[in-house]
Amino acid sequence: MRILFVASEAAPYVKVGGLGEVMFSLPRALNALGHDARVIIPRYATINHEQYPVTTVIEGLAVPMGLKEPIMCNVKVHEKTFFLENLEYYEKRANVYGYDDDAARWAVLCRGVLEFVRQYVDWRPDVIVAADWQGGLIPNYMHGEYKQDPVLSKIPVVFSIHNLYYQGMFDHNFVTEMDYDDGQSEIPALTDQRMLKINFMRRGIRYADVINTVSPTYAKEITAPEYGEKLDPLLAERRSRLFGILNGIDYASNNPETDSRLEYRFSQRKLTERKKNKAVLRQKFNLPEPAGEDIPIIGIVSRLSTQKGLDLVMEVLEPLLENARFQFVVVGTGEGRFLQYFQDMDKKYDRVAAHLSYDAMLPPIVYAGADAILVPSRYEPCGLTQMEAMRYGAVPIVRKTGGLADSVEDYNPRNQTGTGFVFEPYSSFALFGAVIRALEAYHNEKVWEGLQKRAMQMDFSWDTSAKEYEKLFERAVDLHTRNALG
């Protein structure tokens, strides 16, 4: 199949979060299966033009946006990545996100991509995959303006939800009745103020042939009010078209046997080498070497936000430190209250160390040196931290939600199964109990080594996920064909 992914970011050209990583790895995994997967993103000013030289495939692409004159764009290509070029909306911007006219920028991306597909005869996709709310108008445009188009009407569209919380240029929790977007009205002109009130996510869900999200459990969770972010009635209505596929991680770059960022490389057959990385971690974070018996290190590598369950950590960390022997490392940046809290803990306890800014070199050092990784998320569409940590032999302590529930099996002491420690209620007591269970298990060397090995043996490679996406795209083609016939 020929598959076109439409996204706001894609590594290595531009990466702000997990979406950029997915847009790097998934198309490559599909290409390895024999498909022809390509990506299209805007051409931002920050993309290194010398490192990634481009050639023009369409010049003067006229994109109708409800104005007197169309928006003029170019399309350029580097290897298998296309770039939609527009001076005003992309090239003059230093950042990917965070502008008052972001709704207009993503509307131009959505319609610009469709005009490109219509006019570019050298390569046409069998499936279009629109990622997150920024791509949400693609299914809407295809169902409306392009419904009778001889090219686009034949192509199914998959809408891919990476995080349901972000739905457009507004907070969906505080929308007045006047501003509410039911997702069925006509898309306004680019400069119309109503564009800022459009719920791109709702429209993507409503009109896509198939909807997918990034873990099977999250796909179920979002059809109920607790996780549905006020879109649960629509998602429940479209349940038969909603699927969950667990994201993967790049096994080439996340490999403890070859990772150049590690001082001591290791495998599950050489776990004694791994222990040397623990001393390196202590050294880098100025944690004291314990006198006598070794004690475990628990790590957090995370965006420091409410979603990540850090309010629970604030409730339990001090009681745990006062009642158990362990060291604690946190790496991340985010909300001010969490930055302040971890900074205070760092000052108060010599067993706590915090690095409160982004540094790409540190996560693998933490994964390879810490004994356990803590991911107590309030909700988690997929989560990559626990997968990367398991690859490096750090045992996860996670809440049973979304992709965490799909990727970590709770430790069972009776039959020695499981890959981590899982708690379900979103409460400080449940988190406290899970950490205590992990600390107790740590002191049985054979038990802990079994947990580490089972965690490292898990297959979270993109190869597995790509085969599931292959089936999803076949389903989308089949459903689209049936709809056209009937």
ZAPA-179729 format. One record per residue (C-alpha): residue number from 1; x, y, z negated; residue in three letters; chain. Coordinates in steps of 0.02 Angstrom, whole numbers, plus 50000, padded with zeros to 5 digits. Example, Ala and Ser with C-alpha at 12.3 -4.5 7.8 and 13.67 -1.06 7.14 Angstrom:
2
1 | 50615 | 49775 | 49610 | ALA | A
2 | 50684 | 49947 | 49643 | SER | A
***
This chain:
486
1 | 50000 | 50000 | 50000 | MET | A
2 | 50047 | 50182 | 50024 | ARG | A
3 | 50018 | 50272 | 49858 | ILE | A
4 | 50030 | 50460 | 49826 | LEU | A
5 | 50049 | 50519 | 49646 | PHE | A
6 | 50000 | 50701 | 49614 | VAL | A
7 | 50070 | 50777 | 49454 | ALA | A
8 | 50130 | 50938 | 49374 | SER | A
9 | 50300 | 50863 | 49332 | GLU | A
10 | 50413 | 50719 | 49384 | ALA | A
11 | 50588 | 50674 | 49329 | ALA | A
12 | 50726 | 50699 | 49379 | PRO | A
13 | 50668 | 50862 | 49458 | TYR | A
14 | 50570 | 50931 | 49311 | VAL | A
15 | 50521 | 50845 | 49149 | LYS | A
16 | 50432 | 50924 | 49001 | VAL | A
17 | 50353 | 50770 | 48923 | GLY | A
18 | 50306 | 50588 | 48946 | GLY | A
19 | 50212 | 50621 | 49109 | LEU | A
20 | 50374 | 50671 | 49195 | GLY | A
21 | 50453 | 50506 | 49141 | GLU | A
22 | 50304 | 50404 | 49205 | VAL | A
23 | 50311 | 50494 | 49373 | MET | A
24 | 50494 | 50443 | 49385 | PHE | A
25 | 50479 | 50260 | 49335 | SER | A
26 | 50309 | 50198 | 49396 | LEU | A
27 | 50329 | 50244 | 49581 | PRO | A
28 | 50502 | 50162 | 49581 | ARG | A
29 | 50432 | 50003 | 49503 | ALA | A
30 | 50293 | 49998 | 49634 | LEU | A
31 | 50420 | 50024 | 49774 | ASN | A
32 | 50519 | 49876 | 49704 | ALA | A
33 | 50361 | 49771 | 49727 | LEU | A
34 | 50359 | 49817 | 49912 | GLY | A
35 | 50238 | 49964 | 49910 | HIS | A
36 | 50274 | 50139 | 49975 | ASP | A
37 | 50242 | 50252 | 49824 | ALA | A
38 | 50279 | 50438 | 49836 | ARG | A
39 | 50254 | 50589 | 49722 | VAL | A
40 | 50204 | 50769 | 49754 | ILE | A
41 | 50234 | 50909 | 49627 | ILE | A
42 | 50250 | 51099 | 49639 | PRO | A
43 | 50421 | 51168 | 49686 | ARG | A
44 | 50467 | 51267 | 49530 | TYR | A
45 | 50608 | 51394 | 49517 | ALA | A
46 | 50698 | 51283 | 49390 | THR | A
47 | 50722 | 51137 | 49510 | ILE | A
48 | 50905 | 51123 | 49560 | ASN | A
49 | 50901 | 51153 | 49748 | HIS | A
50 | 51085 | 51110 | 49772 | GLU | A
51 | 51069 | 50944 | 49680 | GLN | A
52 | 50906 | 50901 | 49770 | TYR | A
53 | 50916 | 50972 | 49947 | PRO | A
54 | 50748 | 50973 | 50037 | VAL | A
55 | 50686 | 50973 | 50215 | THR | A
56 | 50525 | 51056 | 50273 | THR | A
57 | 50384 | 50941 | 50330 | VAL | A
58 | 50244 | 51071 | 50346 | ILE | A
59 | 50266 | 51259 | 50358 | GLU | A
60 | 50121 | 51380 | 50337 | GLY | A
61 | 49997 | 51261 | 50258 | LEU | A
62 | 49835 | 51361 | 50239 | ALA | A
63 | 49744 | 51313 | 50078 | VAL | A
64 | 49564 | 51378 | 50067 | PRO | A
65 | 49526 | 51436 | 49890 | MET | A
66 | 49364 | 51535 | 49911 | GLY | A
67 | 49454 | 51698 | 49949 | LEU | A
68 | 49452 | 51806 | 50106 | LYS | A
69 | 49621 | 51735 | 50156 | GLU | A
70 | 49688 | 51559 | 50120 | PRO | A
71 | 49836 | 51533 | 50003 | ILE | A
72 | 49989 | 51498 | 50110 | MET | A
73 | 50104 | 51355 | 50057 | CYS | A
74 | 50245 | 51250 | 50127 | ASN | A
75 | 50278 | 51066 | 50094 | VAL | A
76 | 50456 | 51004 | 50079 | LYS | A
77 | 50529 | 50834 | 50040 | VAL | A
78 | 50678 | 50758 | 49950 | HIS | A
79 | 50688 | 50570 | 49971 | GLU | A
80 | 50514 | 50507 | 49918 | LYS | A
81 | 50458 | 50664 | 49827 | THR | A
82 | 50359 | 50802 | 49912 | PHE | A
83 | 50354 | 50980 | 49844 | PHE | A
84 | 50211 | 51103 | 49867 | LEU | A
85 | 50294 | 51272 | 49886 | GLU | A
86 | 50211 | 51438 | 49847 | ASN | A
87 | 50308 | 51592 | 49794 | LEU | A
88 | 50177 | 51671 | 49680 | GLU | A
89 | 50113 | 51518 | 49586 | TYR | A
90 | 50269 | 51409 | 49569 | TYR | A
91 | 50434 | 51480 | 49628 | GLU | A
92 | 50424 | 51641 | 49527 | LYS | A
93 | 50388 | 51545 | 49366 | ARG | A
94 | 50525 | 51498 | 49243 | ALA | A
95 | 50417 | 51367 | 49155 | ASN | A
96 | 50301 | 51227 | 49209 | VAL | A
97 | 50160 | 51268 | 49088 | TYR | A
98 | 50100 | 51412 | 48981 | GLY | A
99 | 50033 | 51546 | 49100 | TYR | A
100 | 49866 | 51638 | 49093 | ASP | A
101 | 49829 | 51583 | 49271 | ASP | A
102 | 49873 | 51399 | 49248 | ASP | A
103 | 49697 | 51348 | 49301 | ALA | A
104 | 49724 | 51436 | 49468 | ALA | A
105 | 49898 | 51358 | 49486 | ARG | A
106 | 49831 | 51181 | 49465 | TRP | A
107 | 49680 | 51215 | 49576 | ALA | A
108 | 49801 | 51267 | 49715 | VAL | A
109 | 49901 | 51107 | 49684 | LEU | A
110 | 49745 | 50998 | 49696 | CYS | A
111 | 49676 | 51075 | 49855 | ARG | A
112 | 49848 | 51102 | 49931 | GLY | A
113 | 49887 | 50917 | 49915 | VAL | A
114 | 49724 | 50870 | 50002 | LEU | A
115 | 49757 | 50991 | 50145 | GLU | A
116 | 49932 | 50918 | 50160 | PHE | A
117 | 49864 | 50739 | 50168 | VAL | A
118 | 49739 | 50792 | 50303 | ARG | A
119 | 49870 | 50874 | 50412 | GLN | A
120 | 50027 | 50768 | 50386 | TYR | A
121 | 50011 | 50629 | 50515 | VAL | A
122 | 50182 | 50547 | 50482 | ASP | A
123 | 50128 | 50470 | 50316 | TRP | A
124 | 49955 | 50449 | 50243 | ARG | A
125 | 49915 | 50367 | 50076 | PRO | A
126 | 49795 | 50222 | 50051 | ASP | A
127 | 49767 | 50282 | 49872 | VAL | A
128 | 49789 | 50452 | 49787 | ILE | A
129 | 49828 | 50453 | 49600 | VAL | A
130 | 49789 | 50618 | 49511 | ALA | A
131 | 49875 | 50637 | 49343 | ALA | A
132 | 49796 | 50719 | 49190 | ASP | A
133 | 49689 | 50876 | 49187 | TRP | A
134 | 49804 | 50968 | 49307 | GLN | A
135 | 49749 | 50845 | 49444 | GLY | A
136 | 49568 | 50837 | 49390 | GLY | A
137 | 49497 | 50939 | 49534 | LEU | A
138 | 49562 | 50816 | 49665 | ILE | A
139 | 49418 | 50692 | 49641 | PRO | A
140 | 49297 | 50840 | 49632 | ASN | A
141 | 49357 | 50917 | 49796 | TYR | A
142 | 49354 | 50746 | 49882 | MET | A
143 | 49176 | 50716 | 49824 | HIS | A
144 | 49121 | 50890 | 49878 | GLY | A
145 | 49211 | 50992 | 50010 | GLU | A
146 | 49295 | 50841 | 50091 | TYR | A
147 | 49156 | 50711 | 50075 | LYS | A
148 | 49132 | 50703 | 50264 | GLN | A
149 | 49315 | 50731 | 50310 | ASP | A
150 | 49371 | 50596 | 50433 | PRO | A
151 | 49538 | 50572 | 50342 | VAL | A
152 | 49505 | 50605 | 50158 | LEU | A
153 | 49335 | 50519 | 50148 | SER | A
154 | 49422 | 50353 | 50179 | LYS | A
155 | 49548 | 50371 | 50035 | ILE | A
156 | 49503 | 50317 | 49856 | PRO | A
157 | 49563 | 50422 | 49710 | VAL | A
158 | 49621 | 50359 | 49541 | VAL | A
159 | 49614 | 50484 | 49397 | PHE | A
160 | 49748 | 50446 | 49268 | SER | A
161 | 49723 | 50510 | 49089 | ILE | A
162 | 49883 | 50529 | 48990 | HIS | A
163 | 49809 | 50631 | 48847 | ASN | A
164 | 49622 | 50666 | 48837 | LEU | A
165 | 49645 | 50809 | 48713 | TYR | A
166 | 49703 | 50931 | 48848 | TYR | A
167 | 49557 | 50966 | 48966 | GLN | A
168 | 49586 | 51139 | 49040 | GLY | A
169 | 49624 | 51319 | 48995 | MET | A
170 | 49521 | 51319 | 48835 | PHE | A
171 | 49498 | 51225 | 48671 | ASP | A
172 | 49357 | 51102 | 48706 | HIS | A
173 | 49312 | 51100 | 48520 | ASN | A
174 | 49256 | 51282 | 48528 | PHE | A
175 | 49156 | 51307 | 48688 | VAL | A
176 | 48998 | 51412 | 48687 | THR | A
177 | 48842 | 51353 | 48777 | GLU | A
178 | 48870 | 51490 | 48907 | MET | A
179 | 49047 | 51431 | 48944 | ASP | A
180 | 49009 | 51244 | 48944 | TYR | A
181 | 49056 | 51157 | 49107 | ASP | A
182 | 48948 | 51007 | 49147 | ASP | A
183 | 49069 | 50962 | 49286 | GLY | A
184 | 48938 | 50966 | 49423 | GLN | A
185 | 48931 | 51148 | 49476 | SER | A
186 | 49029 | 51211 | 49625 | GLU | A
187 | 49213 | 51247 | 49594 | ILE | A
188 | 49230 | 51437 | 49585 | PRO | A
189 | 49345 | 51544 | 49692 | ALA | A
190 | 49525 | 51556 | 49635 | LEU | A
191 | 49512 | 51730 | 49560 | THR | A
192 | 49340 | 51702 | 49480 | ASP | A
193 | 49349 | 51714 | 49289 | GLN | A
194 | 49244 | 51555 | 49281 | ARG | A
195 | 49397 | 51459 | 49341 | MET | A
196 | 49468 | 51478 | 49164 | LEU | A
197 | 49314 | 51388 | 49093 | LYS | A
198 | 49316 | 51240 | 49212 | ILE | A
199 | 49343 | 51072 | 49127 | ASN | A
200 | 49465 | 50989 | 49247 | PHE | A
201 | 49470 | 50830 | 49142 | MET | A
202 | 49279 | 50808 | 49144 | ARG | A
203 | 49275 | 50832 | 49333 | ARG | A
204 | 49415 | 50708 | 49362 | GLY | A
205 | 49324 | 50576 | 49258 | ILE | A
206 | 49155 | 50611 | 49340 | ARG | A
207 | 49209 | 50596 | 49522 | TYR | A
208 | 49356 | 50473 | 49528 | ALA | A
209 | 49334 | 50301 | 49605 | ASP | A
210 | 49432 | 50227 | 49459 | VAL | A
211 | 49492 | 50303 | 49295 | ILE | A
212 | 49640 | 50236 | 49201 | ASN | A
213 | 49729 | 50280 | 49042 | THR | A
214 | 49896 | 50229 | 48971 | VAL | A
215 | 49848 | 50084 | 48855 | SER | A
216 | 49705 | 49959 | 48845 | PRO | A
217 | 49659 | 50006 | 48666 | THR | A
218 | 49654 | 50193 | 48705 | TYR | A
219 | 49537 | 50156 | 48852 | ALA | A
220 | 49415 | 50077 | 48728 | LYS | A
221 | 49439 | 50209 | 48593 | GLU | A
222 | 49397 | 50358 | 48703 | ILE | A
223 | 49221 | 50292 | 48741 | THR | A
224 | 49175 | 50327 | 48557 | ALA | A
225 | 49159 | 50497 | 48469 | PRO | A
226 | 49311 | 50477 | 48354 | GLU | A
227 | 49434 | 50481 | 48499 | TYR | A
228 | 49326 | 50539 | 48644 | GLY | A
229 | 49360 | 50726 | 48625 | GLU | A
230 | 49177 | 50763 | 48672 | LYS | A
231 | 49196 | 50670 | 48837 | LEU | A
232 | 49148 | 50501 | 48760 | ASP | A
233 | 48968 | 50502 | 48831 | PRO | A
234 | 49035 | 50525 | 49008 | LEU | A
235 | 49174 | 50397 | 48981 | LEU | A
236 | 49049 | 50273 | 48909 | ALA | A
237 | 48937 | 50303 | 49061 | GLU | A
238 | 49084 | 50265 | 49177 | ARG | A
239 | 49149 | 50121 | 49070 | ARG | A
240 | 49143 | 49999 | 49217 | SER | A
241 | 49270 | 50110 | 49310 | ARG | A
242 | 49383 | 50140 | 49158 | LEU | A
243 | 49542 | 50037 | 49133 | PHE | A
244 | 49693 | 50042 | 49019 | GLY | A
245 | 49870 | 49995 | 49071 | ILE | A
246 | 50012 | 50008 | 48946 | LEU | A
247 | 50152 | 50123 | 49001 | ASN | A
248 | 50326 | 50051 | 49016 | GLY | A
249 | 50499 | 50116 | 48978 | ILE | A
250 | 50651 | 50125 | 49090 | ASP | A
251 | 50754 | 49971 | 49043 | TYR | A
252 | 50907 | 50032 | 49138 | ALA | A
253 | 50930 | 50193 | 49036 | SER | A
254 | 50864 | 50116 | 48873 | ASN | A
255 | 50986 | 49973 | 48860 | ASN | A
256 | 51087 | 49947 | 48699 | PRO | A
257 | 51213 | 49839 | 48794 | GLU | A
258 | 51261 | 49979 | 48916 | THR | A
259 | 51204 | 50144 | 48838 | ASP | A
260 | 51353 | 50264 | 48845 | SER | A
261 | 51275 | 50371 | 48707 | ARG | A
262 | 51309 | 50232 | 48580 | LEU | A
263 | 51476 | 50210 | 48496 | GLU | A
264 | 51447 | 50024 | 48473 | TYR | A
265 | 51348 | 49928 | 48604 | ARG | A
266 | 51255 | 49770 | 48558 | PHE | A
267 | 51121 | 49643 | 48605 | SER | A
268 | 51001 | 49533 | 48508 | GLN | A
269 | 51139 | 49400 | 48509 | ARG | A
270 | 51262 | 49525 | 48434 | LYS | A
271 | 51164 | 49609 | 48296 | LEU | A
272 | 51321 | 49622 | 48187 | THR | A
273 | 51385 | 49753 | 48311 | GLU | A
274 | 51223 | 49850 | 48286 | ARG | A
275 | 51261 | 49874 | 48101 | LYS | A
276 | 51412 | 49982 | 48146 | LYS | A
277 | 51293 | 50108 | 48225 | ASN | A
278 | 51212 | 50131 | 48054 | LYS | A
279 | 51375 | 50203 | 47987 | ALA | A
280 | 51385 | 50317 | 48140 | VAL | A
281 | 51207 | 50378 | 48107 | LEU | A
282 | 51248 | 50417 | 47925 | ARG | A
283 | 51405 | 50510 | 47979 | GLN | A
284 | 51314 | 50617 | 48108 | LYS | A
285 | 51176 | 50664 | 47985 | PHE | A
286 | 51289 | 50683 | 47831 | ASN | A
287 | 51200 | 50546 | 47737 | LEU | A
288 | 51302 | 50468 | 47596 | PRO | A
289 | 51365 | 50290 | 47610 | GLU | A
290 | 51269 | 50195 | 47474 | PRO | A
291 | 51369 | 50123 | 47329 | ALA | A
292 | 51346 | 49936 | 47311 | GLY | A
293 | 51203 | 49854 | 47407 | GLU | A
294 | 51161 | 49931 | 47576 | ASP | A
295 | 50995 | 50021 | 47587 | ILE | A
296 | 50882 | 50041 | 47739 | PRO | A
297 | 50866 | 50196 | 47847 | ILE | A
298 | 50693 | 50245 | 47908 | ILE | A
299 | 50688 | 50365 | 48057 | GLY | A
300 | 50562 | 50478 | 48143 | ILE | A
301 | 50592 | 50535 | 48322 | VAL | A
302 | 50441 | 50638 | 48371 | SER | A
303 | 50356 | 50796 | 48426 | ARG | A
304 | 50314 | 50869 | 48256 | LEU | A
305 | 50126 | 50892 | 48276 | SER | A
306 | 49964 | 50848 | 48186 | THR | A
307 | 49928 | 50714 | 48318 | GLN | A
308 | 50082 | 50618 | 48261 | LYS | A
309 | 50015 | 50590 | 48085 | GLY | A
310 | 50146 | 50696 | 47998 | LEU | A
311 | 50022 | 50763 | 47871 | ASP | A
312 | 50019 | 50583 | 47802 | LEU | A
313 | 50209 | 50584 | 47794 | VAL | A
314 | 50202 | 50747 | 47694 | MET | A
315 | 50089 | 50660 | 47568 | GLU | A
316 | 50194 | 50502 | 47544 | VAL | A
317 | 50377 | 50544 | 47574 | LEU | A
318 | 50417 | 50612 | 47401 | GLU | A
319 | 50325 | 50474 | 47305 | PRO | A
320 | 50418 | 50346 | 47413 | LEU | A
321 | 50587 | 50429 | 47383 | LEU | A
322 | 50552 | 50432 | 47196 | GLU | A
323 | 50504 | 50248 | 47189 | ASN | A
324 | 50608 | 50158 | 47322 | ALA | A
325 | 50788 | 50158 | 47384 | ARG | A
326 | 50802 | 50209 | 47566 | PHE | A
327 | 50869 | 50350 | 47674 | GLN | A
328 | 50764 | 50453 | 47794 | PHE | A
329 | 50809 | 50537 | 47959 | VAL | A
330 | 50695 | 50648 | 48064 | VAL | A
331 | 50730 | 50716 | 48239 | VAL | A
332 | 50606 | 50830 | 48327 | GLY | A
333 | 50533 | 51002 | 48347 | THR | A
334 | 50355 | 51068 | 48343 | GLY | A
335 | 50234 | 51150 | 48222 | GLU | A
336 | 50305 | 51271 | 48094 | GLY | A
337 | 50231 | 51188 | 47940 | ARG | A
338 | 50314 | 51023 | 47980 | PHE | A
339 | 50481 | 51105 | 48022 | LEU | A
340 | 50476 | 51195 | 47854 | GLN | A
341 | 50428 | 51037 | 47760 | TYR | A
342 | 50568 | 50930 | 47830 | PHE | A
343 | 50692 | 51071 | 47806 | GLN | A
344 | 50640 | 51080 | 47622 | ASP | A
345 | 50655 | 50891 | 47602 | MET | A
346 | 50829 | 50896 | 47680 | ASP | A
347 | 50883 | 51025 | 47550 | LYS | A
348 | 50801 | 50935 | 47404 | LYS | A
349 | 50860 | 50756 | 47435 | TYR | A
350 | 51032 | 50699 | 47490 | ASP | A
351 | 50944 | 50543 | 47560 | ARG | A
352 | 50847 | 50648 | 47686 | VAL | A
353 | 50922 | 50724 | 47844 | ALA | A
354 | 50831 | 50826 | 47977 | ALA | A
355 | 50881 | 50887 | 48151 | HIS | A
356 | 50741 | 51005 | 48198 | LEU | A
357 | 50777 | 51044 | 48380 | SER | A
358 | 50778 | 50945 | 48541 | TYR | A
359 | 50936 | 50848 | 48581 | ASP | A
360 | 50928 | 50709 | 48712 | ALA | A
361 | 51084 | 50624 | 48640 | MET | A
362 | 51010 | 50592 | 48468 | LEU | A
363 | 50858 | 50476 | 48493 | PRO | A
364 | 50959 | 50322 | 48549 | PRO | A
365 | 51082 | 50352 | 48406 | ILE | A
366 | 50934 | 50349 | 48284 | VAL | A
367 | 50855 | 50197 | 48369 | TYR | A
368 | 51019 | 50101 | 48365 | ALA | A
369 | 51065 | 50150 | 48186 | GLY | A
370 | 50901 | 50158 | 48090 | ALA | A
371 | 50824 | 49999 | 48022 | ASP | A
372 | 50645 | 50057 | 48048 | ALA | A
373 | 50553 | 50189 | 48150 | ILE | A
374 | 50397 | 50273 | 48082 | LEU | A
375 | 50253 | 50316 | 48202 | VAL | A
376 | 50097 | 50351 | 48096 | PRO | A
377 | 49997 | 50438 | 48234 | SER | A
378 | 49819 | 50501 | 48210 | ARG | A
379 | 49792 | 50448 | 48392 | TYR | A
380 | 49917 | 50388 | 48522 | GLU | A
381 | 49868 | 50362 | 48705 | PRO | A
382 | 50023 | 50254 | 48731 | CYS | A
383 | 50179 | 50308 | 48636 | GLY | A
384 | 50354 | 50274 | 48700 | LEU | A
385 | 50450 | 50297 | 48537 | THR | A
386 | 50401 | 50127 | 48466 | GLN | A
387 | 50447 | 50038 | 48630 | MET | A
388 | 50616 | 50123 | 48644 | GLU | A
389 | 50653 | 50091 | 48460 | ALA | A
390 | 50609 | 49905 | 48477 | MET | A
391 | 50725 | 49892 | 48627 | ARG | A
392 | 50866 | 49950 | 48512 | TYR | A
393 | 50817 | 49837 | 48366 | GLY | A
394 | 50733 | 49967 | 48254 | ALA | A
395 | 50577 | 49890 | 48176 | VAL | A
396 | 50421 | 49998 | 48200 | PRO | A
397 | 50302 | 50051 | 48060 | ILE | A
398 | 50146 | 50110 | 48153 | VAL | A
399 | 49962 | 50150 | 48137 | ARG | A
400 | 49844 | 50034 | 48231 | LYS | A
401 | 49785 | 50152 | 48367 | THR | A
402 | 49800 | 50167 | 48556 | GLY | A
403 | 49962 | 50104 | 48631 | GLY | A
404 | 50036 | 50073 | 48458 | LEU | A
405 | 49904 | 49938 | 48430 | ALA | A
406 | 49945 | 49863 | 48601 | ASP | A
407 | 50134 | 49860 | 48580 | SER | A
408 | 50166 | 49814 | 48397 | VAL | A
409 | 50109 | 49653 | 48312 | GLU | A
410 | 50094 | 49658 | 48123 | ASP | A
411 | 50220 | 49552 | 48026 | TYR | A
412 | 50146 | 49391 | 47956 | ASN | A
413 | 50256 | 49319 | 47817 | PRO | A
414 | 50166 | 49150 | 47820 | ARG | A
415 | 50216 | 49099 | 47995 | ASN | A
416 | 50355 | 49227 | 48024 | GLN | A
417 | 50274 | 49313 | 48173 | THR | A
418 | 50256 | 49495 | 48219 | GLY | A
419 | 50368 | 49635 | 48277 | THR | A
420 | 50332 | 49773 | 48149 | GLY | A
421 | 50220 | 49838 | 48011 | PHE | A
422 | 50046 | 49898 | 48057 | VAL | A
423 | 49920 | 49993 | 47951 | PHE | A
424 | 49745 | 50041 | 48009 | GLU | A
425 | 49653 | 50170 | 47900 | PRO | A
426 | 49714 | 50347 | 47927 | TYR | A
427 | 49762 | 50371 | 47746 | SER | A
428 | 49918 | 50406 | 47643 | SER | A
429 | 49885 | 50248 | 47540 | PHE | A
430 | 49885 | 50138 | 47695 | ALA | A
431 | 50047 | 50218 | 47757 | LEU | A
432 | 50127 | 50201 | 47585 | PHE | A
433 | 50084 | 50016 | 47582 | GLY | A
434 | 50155 | 49984 | 47755 | ALA | A
435 | 50321 | 50068 | 47711 | VAL | A
436 | 50334 | 49968 | 47549 | ILE | A
437 | 50302 | 49806 | 47644 | ARG | A
438 | 50440 | 49851 | 47766 | ALA | A
439 | 50563 | 49896 | 47628 | LEU | A
440 | 50529 | 49730 | 47540 | GLU | A
441 | 50553 | 49631 | 47700 | ALA | A
442 | 50717 | 49722 | 47735 | TYR | A
443 | 50799 | 49642 | 47583 | HIS | A
444 | 50774 | 49467 | 47655 | ASN | A
445 | 50910 | 49466 | 47786 | GLU | A
446 | 50841 | 49316 | 47882 | LYS | A
447 | 50665 | 49390 | 47888 | VAL | A
448 | 50728 | 49559 | 47947 | TRP | A
449 | 50840 | 49485 | 48081 | GLU | A
450 | 50690 | 49385 | 48145 | GLY | A
451 | 50588 | 49546 | 48157 | LEU | A
452 | 50728 | 49635 | 48250 | GLN | A
453 | 50752 | 49493 | 48375 | LYS | A
454 | 50566 | 49476 | 48411 | ARG | A
455 | 50553 | 49664 | 48435 | ALA | A
456 | 50701 | 49664 | 48555 | MET | A
457 | 50627 | 49519 | 48654 | GLN | A
458 | 50467 | 49613 | 48697 | MET | A
459 | 50451 | 49659 | 48881 | ASP | A
460 | 50397 | 49841 | 48902 | PHE | A
461 | 50480 | 49860 | 49070 | SER | A
462 | 50390 | 49952 | 49210 | TRP | A
463 | 50395 | 49792 | 49313 | ASP | A
464 | 50254 | 49720 | 49206 | THR | A
465 | 50150 | 49879 | 49209 | SER | A
466 | 50175 | 49903 | 49397 | ALA | A
467 | 50092 | 49735 | 49432 | LYS | A
468 | 49940 | 49792 | 49333 | GLU | A
469 | 49935 | 49956 | 49432 | TYR | A
470 | 49944 | 49856 | 49592 | GLU | A
471 | 49781 | 49768 | 49542 | LYS | A
472 | 49704 | 49934 | 49490 | LEU | A
473 | 49738 | 50013 | 49660 | PHE | A
474 | 49667 | 49861 | 49750 | GLU | A
475 | 49511 | 49879 | 49643 | ARG | A
476 | 49499 | 50065 | 49687 | ALA | A
477 | 49510 | 50026 | 49873 | VAL | A
478 | 49377 | 49891 | 49856 | ASP | A
479 | 49256 | 50003 | 49756 | LEU | A
480 | 49281 | 50149 | 49876 | HIS | A
481 | 49246 | 50038 | 50027 | THR | A
482 | 49088 | 49968 | 49946 | ARG | A
483 | 49025 | 50142 | 49905 | ASN | A
484 | 49055 | 50199 | 50084 | ALA | A
485 | 48959 | 50049 | 50151 | LEU | A
486 | 48815 | 50058 | 50029 | GLY | A
***
